[in-house]
Amino acid sequence: MFPANLLVYGINDIFDWETDQNNPKKEAYEVLVTPSDHNKLIGWIFILNFPINFYDSSFAIVAFLLFSMGYSAAPIRAKTKPILDSIFNVLYILPGVFAYFLAGGNNFHFAAFGAAWLWAMAMHAYSAIPDISVDRAASTPTVATFLGFNGTLVFCFVCYALCALLAFPFLGMVAGVLGAVYLGLMLFSFRAKTEENLMRVYKWFPLINTFCGFVLFWAIALPKFFSFL
């Protein structure tokens, strides 16, 4: 997962240099990667990702590479094309598809895949809201600059709701509970009203994702563990 994340976010930092240098979030919350570090970063991306792609060039891995690079890099640069930028976040799901087939899976569920895709789209769109002003000032269109503050939250709310509905046949009440967590976060975010206030809420977002992932893992793993015993 580390090489995969370095690929996604490393390429993003390289091609977003012009806008990132004017983004306060890169100073107070994240780290700014300067052009002097770009060549070193490209080298590490190649060194760490080459063994994985040399070992396996399945459809899921190839698609992951194409979507990961096409999201930030020219000529596609999907991140500057509203709605398409969110759609391209299917890249986060593809390593899971690869692992599924690697582990011997042979009954692919498109509904489960769709639920995960919707979750990734909502995750991306919500993360773009704190950057609306910076992106508009840099003339960089995103799903958030296109839909606006409240419009993007509505978009996220719908994506999370559909995600929970599609996941319900597989997860039951776990899908309902986790869906309620994200829907509640979106409703709470409406109260922020401004990007600055939302940023205070957004800082809890990675922790919520981690917690929900933890619950999801054990909700699936524990029943299988006990049935094995």
C-alpha positions in Angstrom: 0.0 0.0 0.0 2.9 2.4 0.6 4.2 2.2 -3.0 0.6 2.6 -4.3 0.0 5.7 -2.1 3.4 7.2 -3.1 2.4 6.8 -6.7 -1.0 8.4 -6.3 0.0 11.3 -4.1 3.6 11.8 -5.4 2.4 12.3 -9.0 -0.3 14.6 -7.6 2.2 16.7 -5.7 4.4 17.0 -8.8 1.7 18.2 -11.2 0.0 20.4 -8.6 3.0 22.4 -7.6 1.7 25.7 -9.1 -1.5 25.6 -7.1 -0.1 23.9 -4.0 2.3 26.7 -3.3 -0.7 29.0 -2.8 -2.6 26.6 -0.7 -2.5 27.3 3.1 -3.4 23.6 3.8 0.0 22.6 2.4 1.7 24.6 5.1 -0.5 24.1 8.2 -1.9 20.6 7.6 0.2 18.9 4.9 3.6 19.3 3.3 4.6 21.2 0.2 6.8 19.2 -2.3 9.1 21.7 -4.1 10.4 21.3 -7.7 13.9 20.5 -6.2 12.4 17.3 -4.8 10.5 16.2 -7.9 13.3 14.1 -9.6 14.0 12.3 -6.3 10.3 11.7 -5.8 9.9 10.3 -9.4 12.9 8.0 -8.7 11.3 6.5 -5.5 7.9 6.1 -7.2 9.6 4.0 -10.0 11.8 2.0 -7.6 9.1 1.0 -5.2 6.3 0.4 -7.8 8.4 -1.5 -10.4 8.6 -4.8 -8.5 4.8 -4.9 -8.0 4.1 -4.3 -11.7 6.9 -6.7 -12.8 5.4 -9.4 -10.6 1.8 -8.9 -11.8 0.4 -7.0 -14.8 -3.3 -8.0 -14.3 -6.1 -5.8 -15.6 -6.7 -4.3 -12.1 -3.1 -3.3 -11.7 -2.8 -1.8 -15.2 -6.1 0.1 -14.6 -4.8 1.3 -11.2 -1.7 2.7 -12.9 -3.6 4.4 -15.7 -6.2 6.0 -13.4 -3.6 7.0 -10.8 -1.4 8.8 -13.4 -4.4 10.1 -15.5 -5.9 11.7 -12.4 -3.1 14.2 -12.0 -0.9 14.0 -15.1 -1.4 15.4 -18.6 -3.0 14.9 -21.1 -6.0 13.6 -19.2 -5.5 15.4 -15.8 -8.9 14.3 -14.7 -8.6 16.3 -11.4 -9.3 19.5 -13.4 -12.5 18.1 -15.0 -15.4 18.4 -12.6 -17.3 15.1 -11.9 -14.7 13.2 -13.9 -12.3 13.9 -11.1 -14.5 12.1 -8.6 -15.2 9.2 -11.1 -11.4 8.7 -11.5 -11.2 7.9 -7.8 -12.1 4.3 -8.7 -8.4 4.0 -8.5 -8.6 3.5 -4.8 -10.8 0.4 -5.3 -8.7 -1.3 -7.9 -6.0 -2.6 -5.5 -8.8 -4.3 -3.6 -10.0 -5.9 -6.9 -6.5 -7.1 -7.5 -6.3 -8.6 -4.1 -9.7 -10.3 -4.5 -8.6 -12.2 -7.6 -5.1 -12.8 -6.2 -6.8 -14.6 -3.2 -8.8 -16.8 -5.5 -12.0 -14.9 -5.8 -14.1 -15.9 -8.8 -17.6 -14.5 -8.1 -17.2 -10.8 -8.7 -20.0 -8.6 -7.3 -20.6 -5.5 -9.3 -22.9 -4.1 -6.6 -20.2 -4.3 -4.0 -17.7 -2.7 -6.4 -20.2 0.0 -7.2 -20.7 0.7 -3.4 -16.9 1.1 -3.0 -16.7 3.3 -6.0 -19.4 5.6 -4.7 -17.6 5.8 -1.3 -14.4 6.8 -3.1 -16.2 9.4 -5.1 -17.7 10.9 -1.9 -14.3 10.8 -0.2 -12.7 12.8 -3.0 -15.5 15.3 -3.3 -15.6 16.0 0.4 -11.8 16.4 0.5 -12.0 19.0 -2.3 -14.4 21.4 -0.4 -11.7 23.0 1.8 -9.8 23.9 -1.4 -12.6 25.7 -3.2 -11.2 29.2 -2.8 -7.6 28.2 -3.7 -8.7 26.2 -6.7 -10.9 29.0 -8.0 -8.1 31.5 -7.6 -5.8 29.3 -9.5 -8.5 28.7 -12.2 -8.5 25.0 -11.4 -12.0 23.5 -11.8 -12.9 20.6 -9.5 -16.1 18.9 -8.5 -16.2 21.2 -5.5 -15.7 24.5 -7.5 -18.4 23.3 -9.9 -21.0 22.3 -7.4 -20.1 24.8 -4.7 -19.9 24.3 -0.9 -23.5 23.0 -0.3 -23.9 21.4 -3.7 -20.8 19.2 -3.1 -22.1 18.2 0.4 -25.4 17.1 -1.3 -23.4 15.2 -3.9 -21.4 13.4 -1.1 -24.6 12.7 0.9 -26.2 11.0 -2.1 -23.0 9.0 -2.9 -22.8 7.8 0.7 -26.5 6.9 0.9 -26.3 4.9 -2.4 -23.1 3.2 -1.1 -24.9 2.1 2.0 -27.9 0.8 0.0 -25.7 -1.2 -2.4 -23.6 -2.6 0.5 -26.6 -3.6 2.6 -27.1 -7.1 0.9 -23.4 -7.9 1.8 -23.0 -6.2 5.2 -26.5 -5.9 6.6 -26.8 -3.5 9.5 -23.1 -2.8 9.4 -23.7 -1.0 6.1 -26.5 0.9 7.8 -24.5 2.0 10.8 -21.4 3.0 8.9 -23.6 4.8 6.3 -25.3 6.7 9.1 -21.8 7.8 10.4 -21.0 9.4 7.0 -24.4 10.8 6.4 -24.3 12.4 9.9 -20.8 13.8 9.0 -22.3 15.4 5.9 -25.2 16.9 7.8 -22.9 18.2 10.5 -20.7 19.7 7.7 -23.6 21.8 6.4 -23.4 23.7 9.7 -19.8 24.8 9.0 -21.0 27.1 6.2 -17.4 28.2 5.4 -14.3 26.4 4.2 -12.3 27.6 7.2 -14.9 26.1 9.6 -15.2 22.9 7.5 -11.4 22.4 7.7 -11.8 21.9 11.5 -14.3 19.2 10.8 -12.3 17.8 8.0 -9.4 17.0 10.3 -11.5 14.3 11.8 -12.3 12.8 8.4 -9.1 10.5 8.3 -9.9 9.2 11.8 -13.5 8.5 10.9 -12.3 6.6 7.8 -9.8 4.6 9.9 -12.5 3.8 12.5 -15.0 2.7 9.9 -12.4 0.6 8.1 -11.5 -1.1 11.4 -15.2 -1.9 12.1 -15.8 -3.1 8.5 -12.7 -5.4 8.6 -13.7 -7.1 11.9 -17.4 -7.3 10.9 -16.4 -9.5 8.0 -13.4 -11.3 9.6 -14.8 -12.4 12.9 -17.7 -14.4 11.5 -15.4 -16.2 9.1 -12.9 -16.8 11.9 -15.5 -18.5 14.2 -17.0 -20.5 11.3 -13.5 -21.8 10.6 -13.1 -22.9 14.2 
